[in-house]
Amino acid sequence: MDTRQHLRLLQVTYAAQLADTVTRYGQAGILDQVTAAKRVERRAGGATQAAQLGITTPEAAFTTSAEIFGCADWTAGEARGGGVEAHATHCLLCAMVRKLDGPSPCRLFCLDPIEAMVVGLQPDTQLEVEETLFDGEQCRVRVRTRP
Protein backbone atom coordinates (compact mmCIF):
# COMPACT_ATOMS: atom_id res chain seq x y z
CA MET A 1 0.00 0.00 0.00
CA ASP A 2 1.46 3.36 -0.98
CA THR A 3 1.29 6.47 1.20
CA ARG A 4 -1.72 7.91 -0.64
CA GLN A 5 -3.74 4.70 -0.19
CA HIS A 6 -2.69 4.47 3.44
CA LEU A 7 -3.79 8.05 4.10
CA ARG A 8 -7.15 7.48 2.40
CA LEU A 9 -7.74 4.34 4.47
CA LEU A 10 -7.06 6.33 7.65
CA GLN A 11 -9.41 9.12 6.51
CA VAL A 12 -12.24 6.69 5.74
CA THR A 13 -11.71 4.86 9.04
CA TYR A 14 -11.79 8.18 10.91
CA ALA A 15 -15.01 9.25 9.16
CA ALA A 16 -16.60 5.89 9.99
CA GLN A 17 -15.76 6.35 13.66
CA LEU A 18 -17.24 9.85 13.66
CA ALA A 19 -20.39 8.55 11.93
CA ASP A 20 -20.77 5.84 14.55
CA THR A 21 -20.21 8.33 17.36
CA VAL A 22 -22.76 10.92 16.18
CA THR A 23 -25.31 8.15 15.56
CA ARG A 24 -24.84 6.79 19.09
CA TYR A 25 -25.04 10.30 20.61
CA GLY A 26 -28.30 10.79 18.73
CA GLN A 27 -29.69 7.45 19.92
CA ALA A 28 -28.74 8.29 23.48
CA GLY A 29 -30.42 11.70 23.24
CA ILE A 30 -27.25 13.60 24.14
CA LEU A 31 -26.11 14.98 20.77
CA ASP A 32 -27.18 18.57 21.50
CA GLN A 33 -25.50 18.51 24.93
CA VAL A 34 -22.24 17.12 23.56
CA THR A 35 -22.26 19.53 20.62
CA ALA A 36 -22.76 22.55 22.91
CA ALA A 37 -20.02 21.47 25.33
CA LYS A 38 -17.55 20.71 22.53
CA ARG A 39 -18.29 24.07 20.88
CA VAL A 40 -17.23 25.89 24.04
CA GLU A 41 -14.06 23.77 24.34
CA ARG A 42 -13.16 24.24 20.69
CA ARG A 43 -13.64 27.98 20.79
CA ALA A 44 -11.27 28.20 23.74
CA GLY A 45 -8.59 26.37 21.74
CA GLY A 46 -9.35 27.55 18.21
CA ALA A 47 -6.32 29.80 17.79
CA THR A 48 -4.02 27.09 19.12
CA GLN A 49 -5.45 24.45 16.80
CA ALA A 50 -5.16 26.78 13.81
CA ALA A 51 -1.51 27.41 14.68
CA GLN A 52 -0.81 23.68 15.08
CA LEU A 53 -2.25 23.03 11.63
CA GLY A 54 -0.46 25.99 10.04
CA ILE A 55 -3.74 27.76 9.28
CA THR A 56 -3.38 31.52 8.94
CA THR A 57 -6.51 32.55 7.01
CA PRO A 58 -10.22 31.75 7.25
CA GLU A 59 -10.06 30.16 3.79
CA ALA A 60 -7.35 27.79 4.97
CA ALA A 61 -9.51 26.63 7.88
CA PHE A 62 -11.79 25.07 5.27
CA THR A 63 -9.26 23.88 2.69
CA THR A 64 -6.74 22.50 5.18
CA SER A 65 -9.51 20.57 6.93
CA ALA A 66 -10.48 19.11 3.54
CA GLU A 67 -6.87 18.10 2.83
CA ILE A 68 -6.22 16.55 6.22
CA PHE A 69 -9.49 14.76 6.87
CA GLY A 70 -10.53 14.02 3.28
CA CYS A 71 -14.17 14.30 4.25
CA ALA A 72 -15.82 17.38 2.72
CA ASP A 73 -14.43 18.82 -0.50
CA TRP A 74 -14.29 22.40 0.74
CA THR A 75 -13.34 25.25 -1.56
CA ALA A 76 -13.12 28.78 -0.21
CA GLY A 77 -12.49 32.24 -1.50
CA GLU A 78 -13.35 35.88 -1.17
CA ALA A 79 -17.08 36.62 -1.11
CA ARG A 80 -18.74 39.46 -2.97
CA GLY A 81 -19.13 42.31 -0.55
CA GLY A 82 -16.26 41.08 1.62
CA GLY A 83 -15.62 38.14 3.86
CA VAL A 84 -15.12 34.54 2.81
CA GLU A 85 -17.42 32.11 1.09
CA ALA A 86 -16.92 28.34 1.36
CA HIS A 87 -18.67 25.50 -0.44
CA ALA A 88 -18.61 21.72 -0.36
CA THR A 89 -20.49 19.44 -2.76
CA HIS A 90 -19.48 16.09 -1.28
CA CYS A 91 -19.05 14.88 2.31
CA LEU A 92 -18.02 11.36 3.22
CA LEU A 93 -19.20 11.78 6.82
CA CYS A 94 -22.71 12.93 5.84
CA ALA A 95 -23.02 10.00 3.43
CA MET A 96 -21.96 7.52 6.12
CA VAL A 97 -24.32 8.98 8.75
CA ARG A 98 -27.25 8.88 6.34
CA LYS A 99 -26.59 5.16 5.78
CA LEU A 100 -26.75 4.68 9.55
CA ASP A 101 -29.95 6.74 9.71
CA GLY A 102 -28.25 9.06 12.18
CA PRO A 103 -28.54 12.78 12.94
CA SER A 104 -26.56 15.56 11.29
CA PRO A 105 -22.85 15.43 12.15
CA CYS A 106 -22.18 18.81 10.58
CA ARG A 107 -21.97 21.05 13.63
CA LEU A 108 -20.17 18.65 15.95
CA PHE A 109 -17.50 17.34 13.62
CA CYS A 110 -17.06 19.92 10.87
CA LEU A 111 -18.57 23.38 11.20
CA ASP A 112 -17.84 24.04 14.88
CA PRO A 113 -14.15 23.03 14.62
CA ILE A 114 -13.72 25.22 11.53
CA GLU A 115 -15.58 28.09 13.21
CA ALA A 116 -13.33 27.82 16.28
CA MET A 117 -10.21 28.18 14.13
CA VAL A 118 -11.66 31.08 12.12
CA VAL A 119 -12.72 32.98 15.24
CA GLY A 120 -9.39 32.10 16.85
CA LEU A 121 -7.65 33.81 13.93
CA GLN A 122 -10.06 36.72 13.64
CA PRO A 123 -12.15 37.21 16.81
CA ASP A 124 -14.44 39.76 15.13
CA THR A 125 -15.81 37.21 12.64
CA GLN A 126 -18.73 34.80 12.61
CA LEU A 127 -19.76 31.83 10.49
CA GLU A 128 -23.13 31.95 8.80
CA VAL A 129 -24.22 28.47 7.72
CA GLU A 130 -26.59 28.85 4.79
CA GLU A 131 -27.00 25.16 3.95
CA THR A 132 -25.42 21.80 4.75
CA LEU A 133 -25.05 18.68 2.65
CA PHE A 134 -26.86 16.71 5.32
CA ASP A 135 -30.05 18.69 4.72
CA GLY A 136 -29.49 20.22 1.30
CA GLU A 137 -27.65 20.20 -2.00
CA GLN A 138 -24.33 21.56 -0.73
CA CYS A 139 -22.58 23.11 2.22
CA ARG A 140 -22.56 26.89 1.94
CA VAL A 141 -20.91 28.95 4.62
CA ARG A 142 -19.98 32.62 4.83
CA VAL A 143 -17.45 34.15 7.16
CA ARG A 144 -18.31 37.74 7.92
CA THR A 145 -17.05 40.44 10.21
CA ARG A 146 -19.48 41.02 13.07
CA PRO A 147 -21.27 44.36 12.95
Buried (B, 14 or more C-beta within 10 A) or exposed (E): EEEEEEEEEEBBEBBBEBBBBBBEBBEEEEBEEBBEEBBEEBBEBBBEBBEEBEBEBBBBBBBBBBEEBBBBBBBBEEEEEEBBBBBBEEBBBBBBBBEBEBBBBBBBBBBBBBBBBBBBBBEEBBBEEEEBBBEEEBBBBBBBEEE
